[in-house]
Amino acid sequence: MLVVILNWLWLITGIVTTLFGLFLVILPGPGILGLLGLLASFAILLGILLIATGVDLRRRGENPIGKLAAG
């Protein structure tokens, strides 16, 4: 069952990627703006996750650098 689901996901991913590539070829201006929006969204989400991880480590009183140095 899982193999069938994974095969469908690969198929959907291939179709979406192909359509996005065609969109970039046909309309490069809006396509690049869409790609820029995706990249900016990823950067914002990553920043929020890094801040949340730092706050969590601070609350726990752990020092990840000290753990790396202690080995």
N, CA and C of each residue as an Amber inpcrd file, in Angstrom:
protein
   213
   0.8240000  -1.2040000   0.0000000   0.0000000   0.0000000   0.0000000
   0.8650000   1.2630000   0.0000000   1.9090000   1.2480000   0.8350000
   2.7920000   2.4160000   0.9230000   3.5230000   2.6490000  -0.4000000
   3.9000000   1.5730000  -1.0740000   4.6070000   1.6970000  -2.3520000
   3.7090000   2.3600000  -3.3900000   2.4340000   2.0120000  -3.3890000
   1.4980000   2.6070000  -4.3360000   1.3570000   4.1040000  -4.0690000
   1.2700000   4.4850000  -2.7970000   1.1560000   5.9030000  -2.4400000
   2.4130000   6.6500000  -2.8610000   3.5880000   6.0550000  -2.6050000
   4.8410000   6.7140000  -2.9820000   4.9490000   6.8690000  -4.4920000
   4.4840000   5.8720000  -5.2470000   4.5140000   5.9830000  -6.7060000
   3.6270000   7.1310000  -7.1770000   2.4460000   7.2750000  -6.5770000
   1.5680000   8.3820000  -6.9330000   2.1980000   9.7210000  -6.5770000
   2.8880000   9.7860000  -5.4350000   3.5430000  11.0410000  -5.0570000
   4.6390000  11.4100000  -6.0510000   5.4070000  10.4130000  -6.5250000
   6.4340000  10.6790000  -7.5250000   5.8070000  11.1870000  -8.8180000
   4.6890000  10.5920000  -9.2060000   4.0040000  11.0080000 -10.4200000
   3.4970000  12.4400000 -10.2940000   2.8620000  12.7560000  -9.1930000
   2.3420000  14.1170000  -8.9690000   3.4830000  15.1200000  -8.9210000
   4.5900000  14.7590000  -8.2540000   5.7490000  15.6510000  -8.1830000
   6.3070000  15.9250000  -9.5710000   6.4020000  14.8950000 -10.3990000
   6.9000000  15.0730000 -11.7610000   6.0050000  15.9660000 -12.5910000
   4.7010000  15.7910000 -12.4650000   3.7560000  16.6180000 -13.2210000
   3.8380000  18.0710000 -12.7790000   3.8450000  18.3100000 -11.4750000
   3.9020000  19.6850000 -10.9610000   5.2120000  20.3480000 -11.3560000
   6.3180000  19.6230000 -11.2620000   7.6160000  20.1880000 -11.6420000
   7.6580000  20.5290000 -13.1240000   7.1210000  19.6670000 -13.9530000
   7.0860000  19.9240000 -15.3930000   6.2230000  21.1400000 -15.7130000
   5.0610000  21.2180000 -15.0970000   4.1810000  22.3720000 -15.3300000
   4.8420000  23.6740000 -14.8670000   5.5280000  23.6330000 -13.7230000
   6.2100000  24.8360000 -13.2430000   7.3400000  25.2320000 -14.1940000
   8.0610000  24.2400000 -14.7240000   9.1150000  24.5340000 -15.6940000
   8.5560000  25.1650000 -16.9600000   7.4450000  24.6530000 -17.4470000
   6.8000000  25.2550000 -18.6180000   6.3200000  26.6700000 -18.3250000
   5.7960000  26.8760000 -17.1280000   5.3550000  28.2090000 -16.7230000
   6.5270000  29.1900000 -16.7270000   7.6930000  28.7340000 -16.2440000
   8.8740000  29.6010000 -16.2450000   9.3370000  29.9180000 -17.6710000
   9.2100000  28.9650000 -18.5790000   9.6320000  29.1950000 -19.9610000
   8.6700000  30.1400000 -20.6610000   7.3700000  29.9460000 -20.4510000
   6.3670000  30.7490000 -21.1460000   6.2620000  32.1580000 -20.5610000
   6.2310000  32.2570000 -19.2490000   6.1040000  33.5550000 -18.5730000
   7.2400000  33.7240000 -17.5640000   8.4230000  34.1160000 -18.0280000
   9.5700000  34.1630000 -17.1060000   9.4320000  35.2110000 -16.0010000
   8.7990000  36.3390000 -16.2870000   8.6770000  37.3860000 -15.2640000
   7.8770000  36.9290000 -14.0510000   6.6080000  36.5600000 -14.2370000
   5.8240000  36.0790000 -13.0910000   6.3830000  34.7930000 -12.4840000
   7.0210000  33.9650000 -13.3010000   7.6050000  32.7280000 -12.7850000
   8.7390000  32.9990000 -11.8250000   9.5960000  33.9460000 -12.1820000
  10.7080000  34.3060000 -11.3050000  10.1840000  34.9560000 -10.0290000
   9.1410000  35.7700000 -10.1570000   8.5550000  36.3760000  -8.9550000
   7.9490000  35.3030000  -8.0500000   7.3230000  34.2920000  -8.6360000
   6.7930000  33.1920000  -7.8410000   7.8950000  32.4150000  -7.1380000
   8.9780000  32.1700000  -7.8600000  10.1190000  31.4830000  -7.2720000
  10.7400000  32.3090000  -6.1550000  10.8160000  33.6120000  -6.3560000
  11.3360000  34.4960000  -5.3240000  10.4400000  34.4840000  -4.0880000
   9.1330000  34.4390000  -4.2930000   8.2030000  34.3570000  -3.1710000
   8.3690000  33.0660000  -2.3890000   8.5680000  31.9460000  -3.0960000
   8.8000000  30.6710000  -2.4130000  10.0900000  30.6960000  -1.6030000
  11.1280000  31.2640000  -2.1820000  12.4070000  31.3510000  -1.4860000
  12.3020000  32.2440000  -0.2530000  11.6110000  33.3650000  -0.3860000
  11.4340000  34.2630000   0.7520000  10.6070000  33.6000000   1.8500000
   9.5740000  32.8760000   1.4760000   8.7530000  32.1650000   2.4680000
   9.5760000  31.1230000   3.2050000  10.4130000  30.4020000   2.4720000
  11.2710000  29.4050000   3.1000000  12.2430000  30.0630000   4.0740000
  12.8290000  31.1900000   3.6780000  13.7880000  31.8790000   4.5450000
  13.1120000  32.3880000   5.8180000  11.9110000  32.9120000   5.6970000
  11.1810000  33.3970000   6.8630000  10.8360000  32.2370000   7.7950000
  10.3390000  31.1340000   7.2420000   9.9890000  29.9730000   8.0530000
  11.2260000  29.3990000   8.7470000  12.3370000  29.3090000   8.0390000
  13.5640000  28.8030000   8.6250000  14.0390000  29.7120000   9.7510000
  13.9520000  31.0170000   9.5580000  14.3370000  31.9540000  10.6100000
  13.4840000  31.7990000  11.8600000  12.1850000  31.6470000  11.6770000
  11.2850000  31.4590000  12.8190000  11.6340000  30.1650000  13.5590000
  11.8960000  29.0860000  12.8140000  12.2530000  27.8180000  13.4510000
  13.5850000  27.9130000  14.1950000  14.5450000  28.6190000  13.6470000
  15.8310000  28.7840000  14.3300000  15.6840000  29.5920000  15.6110000
  14.8770000  30.6400000  15.5700000  14.6370000  31.4420000  16.7700000
  13.9280000  30.6060000  17.8300000  12.9210000  29.8320000  17.4280000
  12.1980000  28.9940000  18.3820000  13.1220000  27.9460000  18.9980000
  14.0100000  27.3780000  18.2090000  14.9610000  26.4040000  18.7360000
  15.9210000  27.0620000  19.7190000  16.3920000  28.2650000  19.4040000
  17.2780000  28.9810000  20.3090000  16.6080000  29.3190000  21.6300000
  15.3470000  29.7380000  21.5720000  14.6070000  30.0510000  22.7930000
  14.4190000  28.7840000  23.6240000  14.1030000  27.6750000  22.9690000
  13.9200000  26.4150000  23.6880000  15.2180000  25.9740000  24.3640000
  16.3330000  26.0750000  23.6660000  17.6220000  25.7180000  24.2690000
  17.9640000  26.6340000  25.4320000  17.6360000  27.9010000  25.3010000
  17.9130000  28.8540000  26.3780000  17.0930000  28.5040000  27.6220000
  15.8260000  28.1220000  27.4190000  14.9730000  27.7500000  28.5560000
  15.4850000  26.4950000  29.2550000  15.9870000  25.5680000  28.4770000
  16.4880000  24.3270000  29.0690000  17.8350000  24.5160000  29.7600000
  18.5010000  25.6150000  29.4450000  19.7990000  25.8760000  30.0510000
  20.9280000  25.0600000  29.4430000  20.7030000  24.5610000  28.2350000
  21.7290000  23.7750000  27.5640000  22.5910000  24.6560000  26.6880000
  23.8370000  24.3070000  26.5790000  24.7490000  25.0330000  25.7130000
  25.2510000  24.0530000  24.6620000  24.7150000  24.1350000  23.4330000
  25.1190000  23.1630000  22.4210000  26.5920000  23.2540000  22.0630000
  27.1840000  24.4300000  22.1940000  28.6110000  24.5730000  21.8860000
  29.4420000  23.8540000  22.9330000  29.0240000  23.9500000  24.1910000
  29.7300000  23.2470000  25.2570000  29.6690000  21.7490000  25.0690000
  28.5350000  21.2390000  24.5890000  28.4130000  19.7990000  24.3420000
  29.3370000  19.3720000  23.2270000  29.4720000  20.1900000  22.2000000
  30.3520000  19.8430000  21.0980000  31.8120000  19.8650000  21.5490000
  32.1590000  20.8450000  22.3820000  33.5330000  20.9460000  22.8480000
  33.8930000  19.7990000  23.7930000  32.8880000  19.3590000  24.5920000
  33.1440000  18.2780000  25.5430000  33.2710000  16.9360000  24.8150000
  32.6560000  16.8650000  23.6320000  32.8200000  15.7320000  22.7770000
  32.0850000  14.5100000  23.0870000
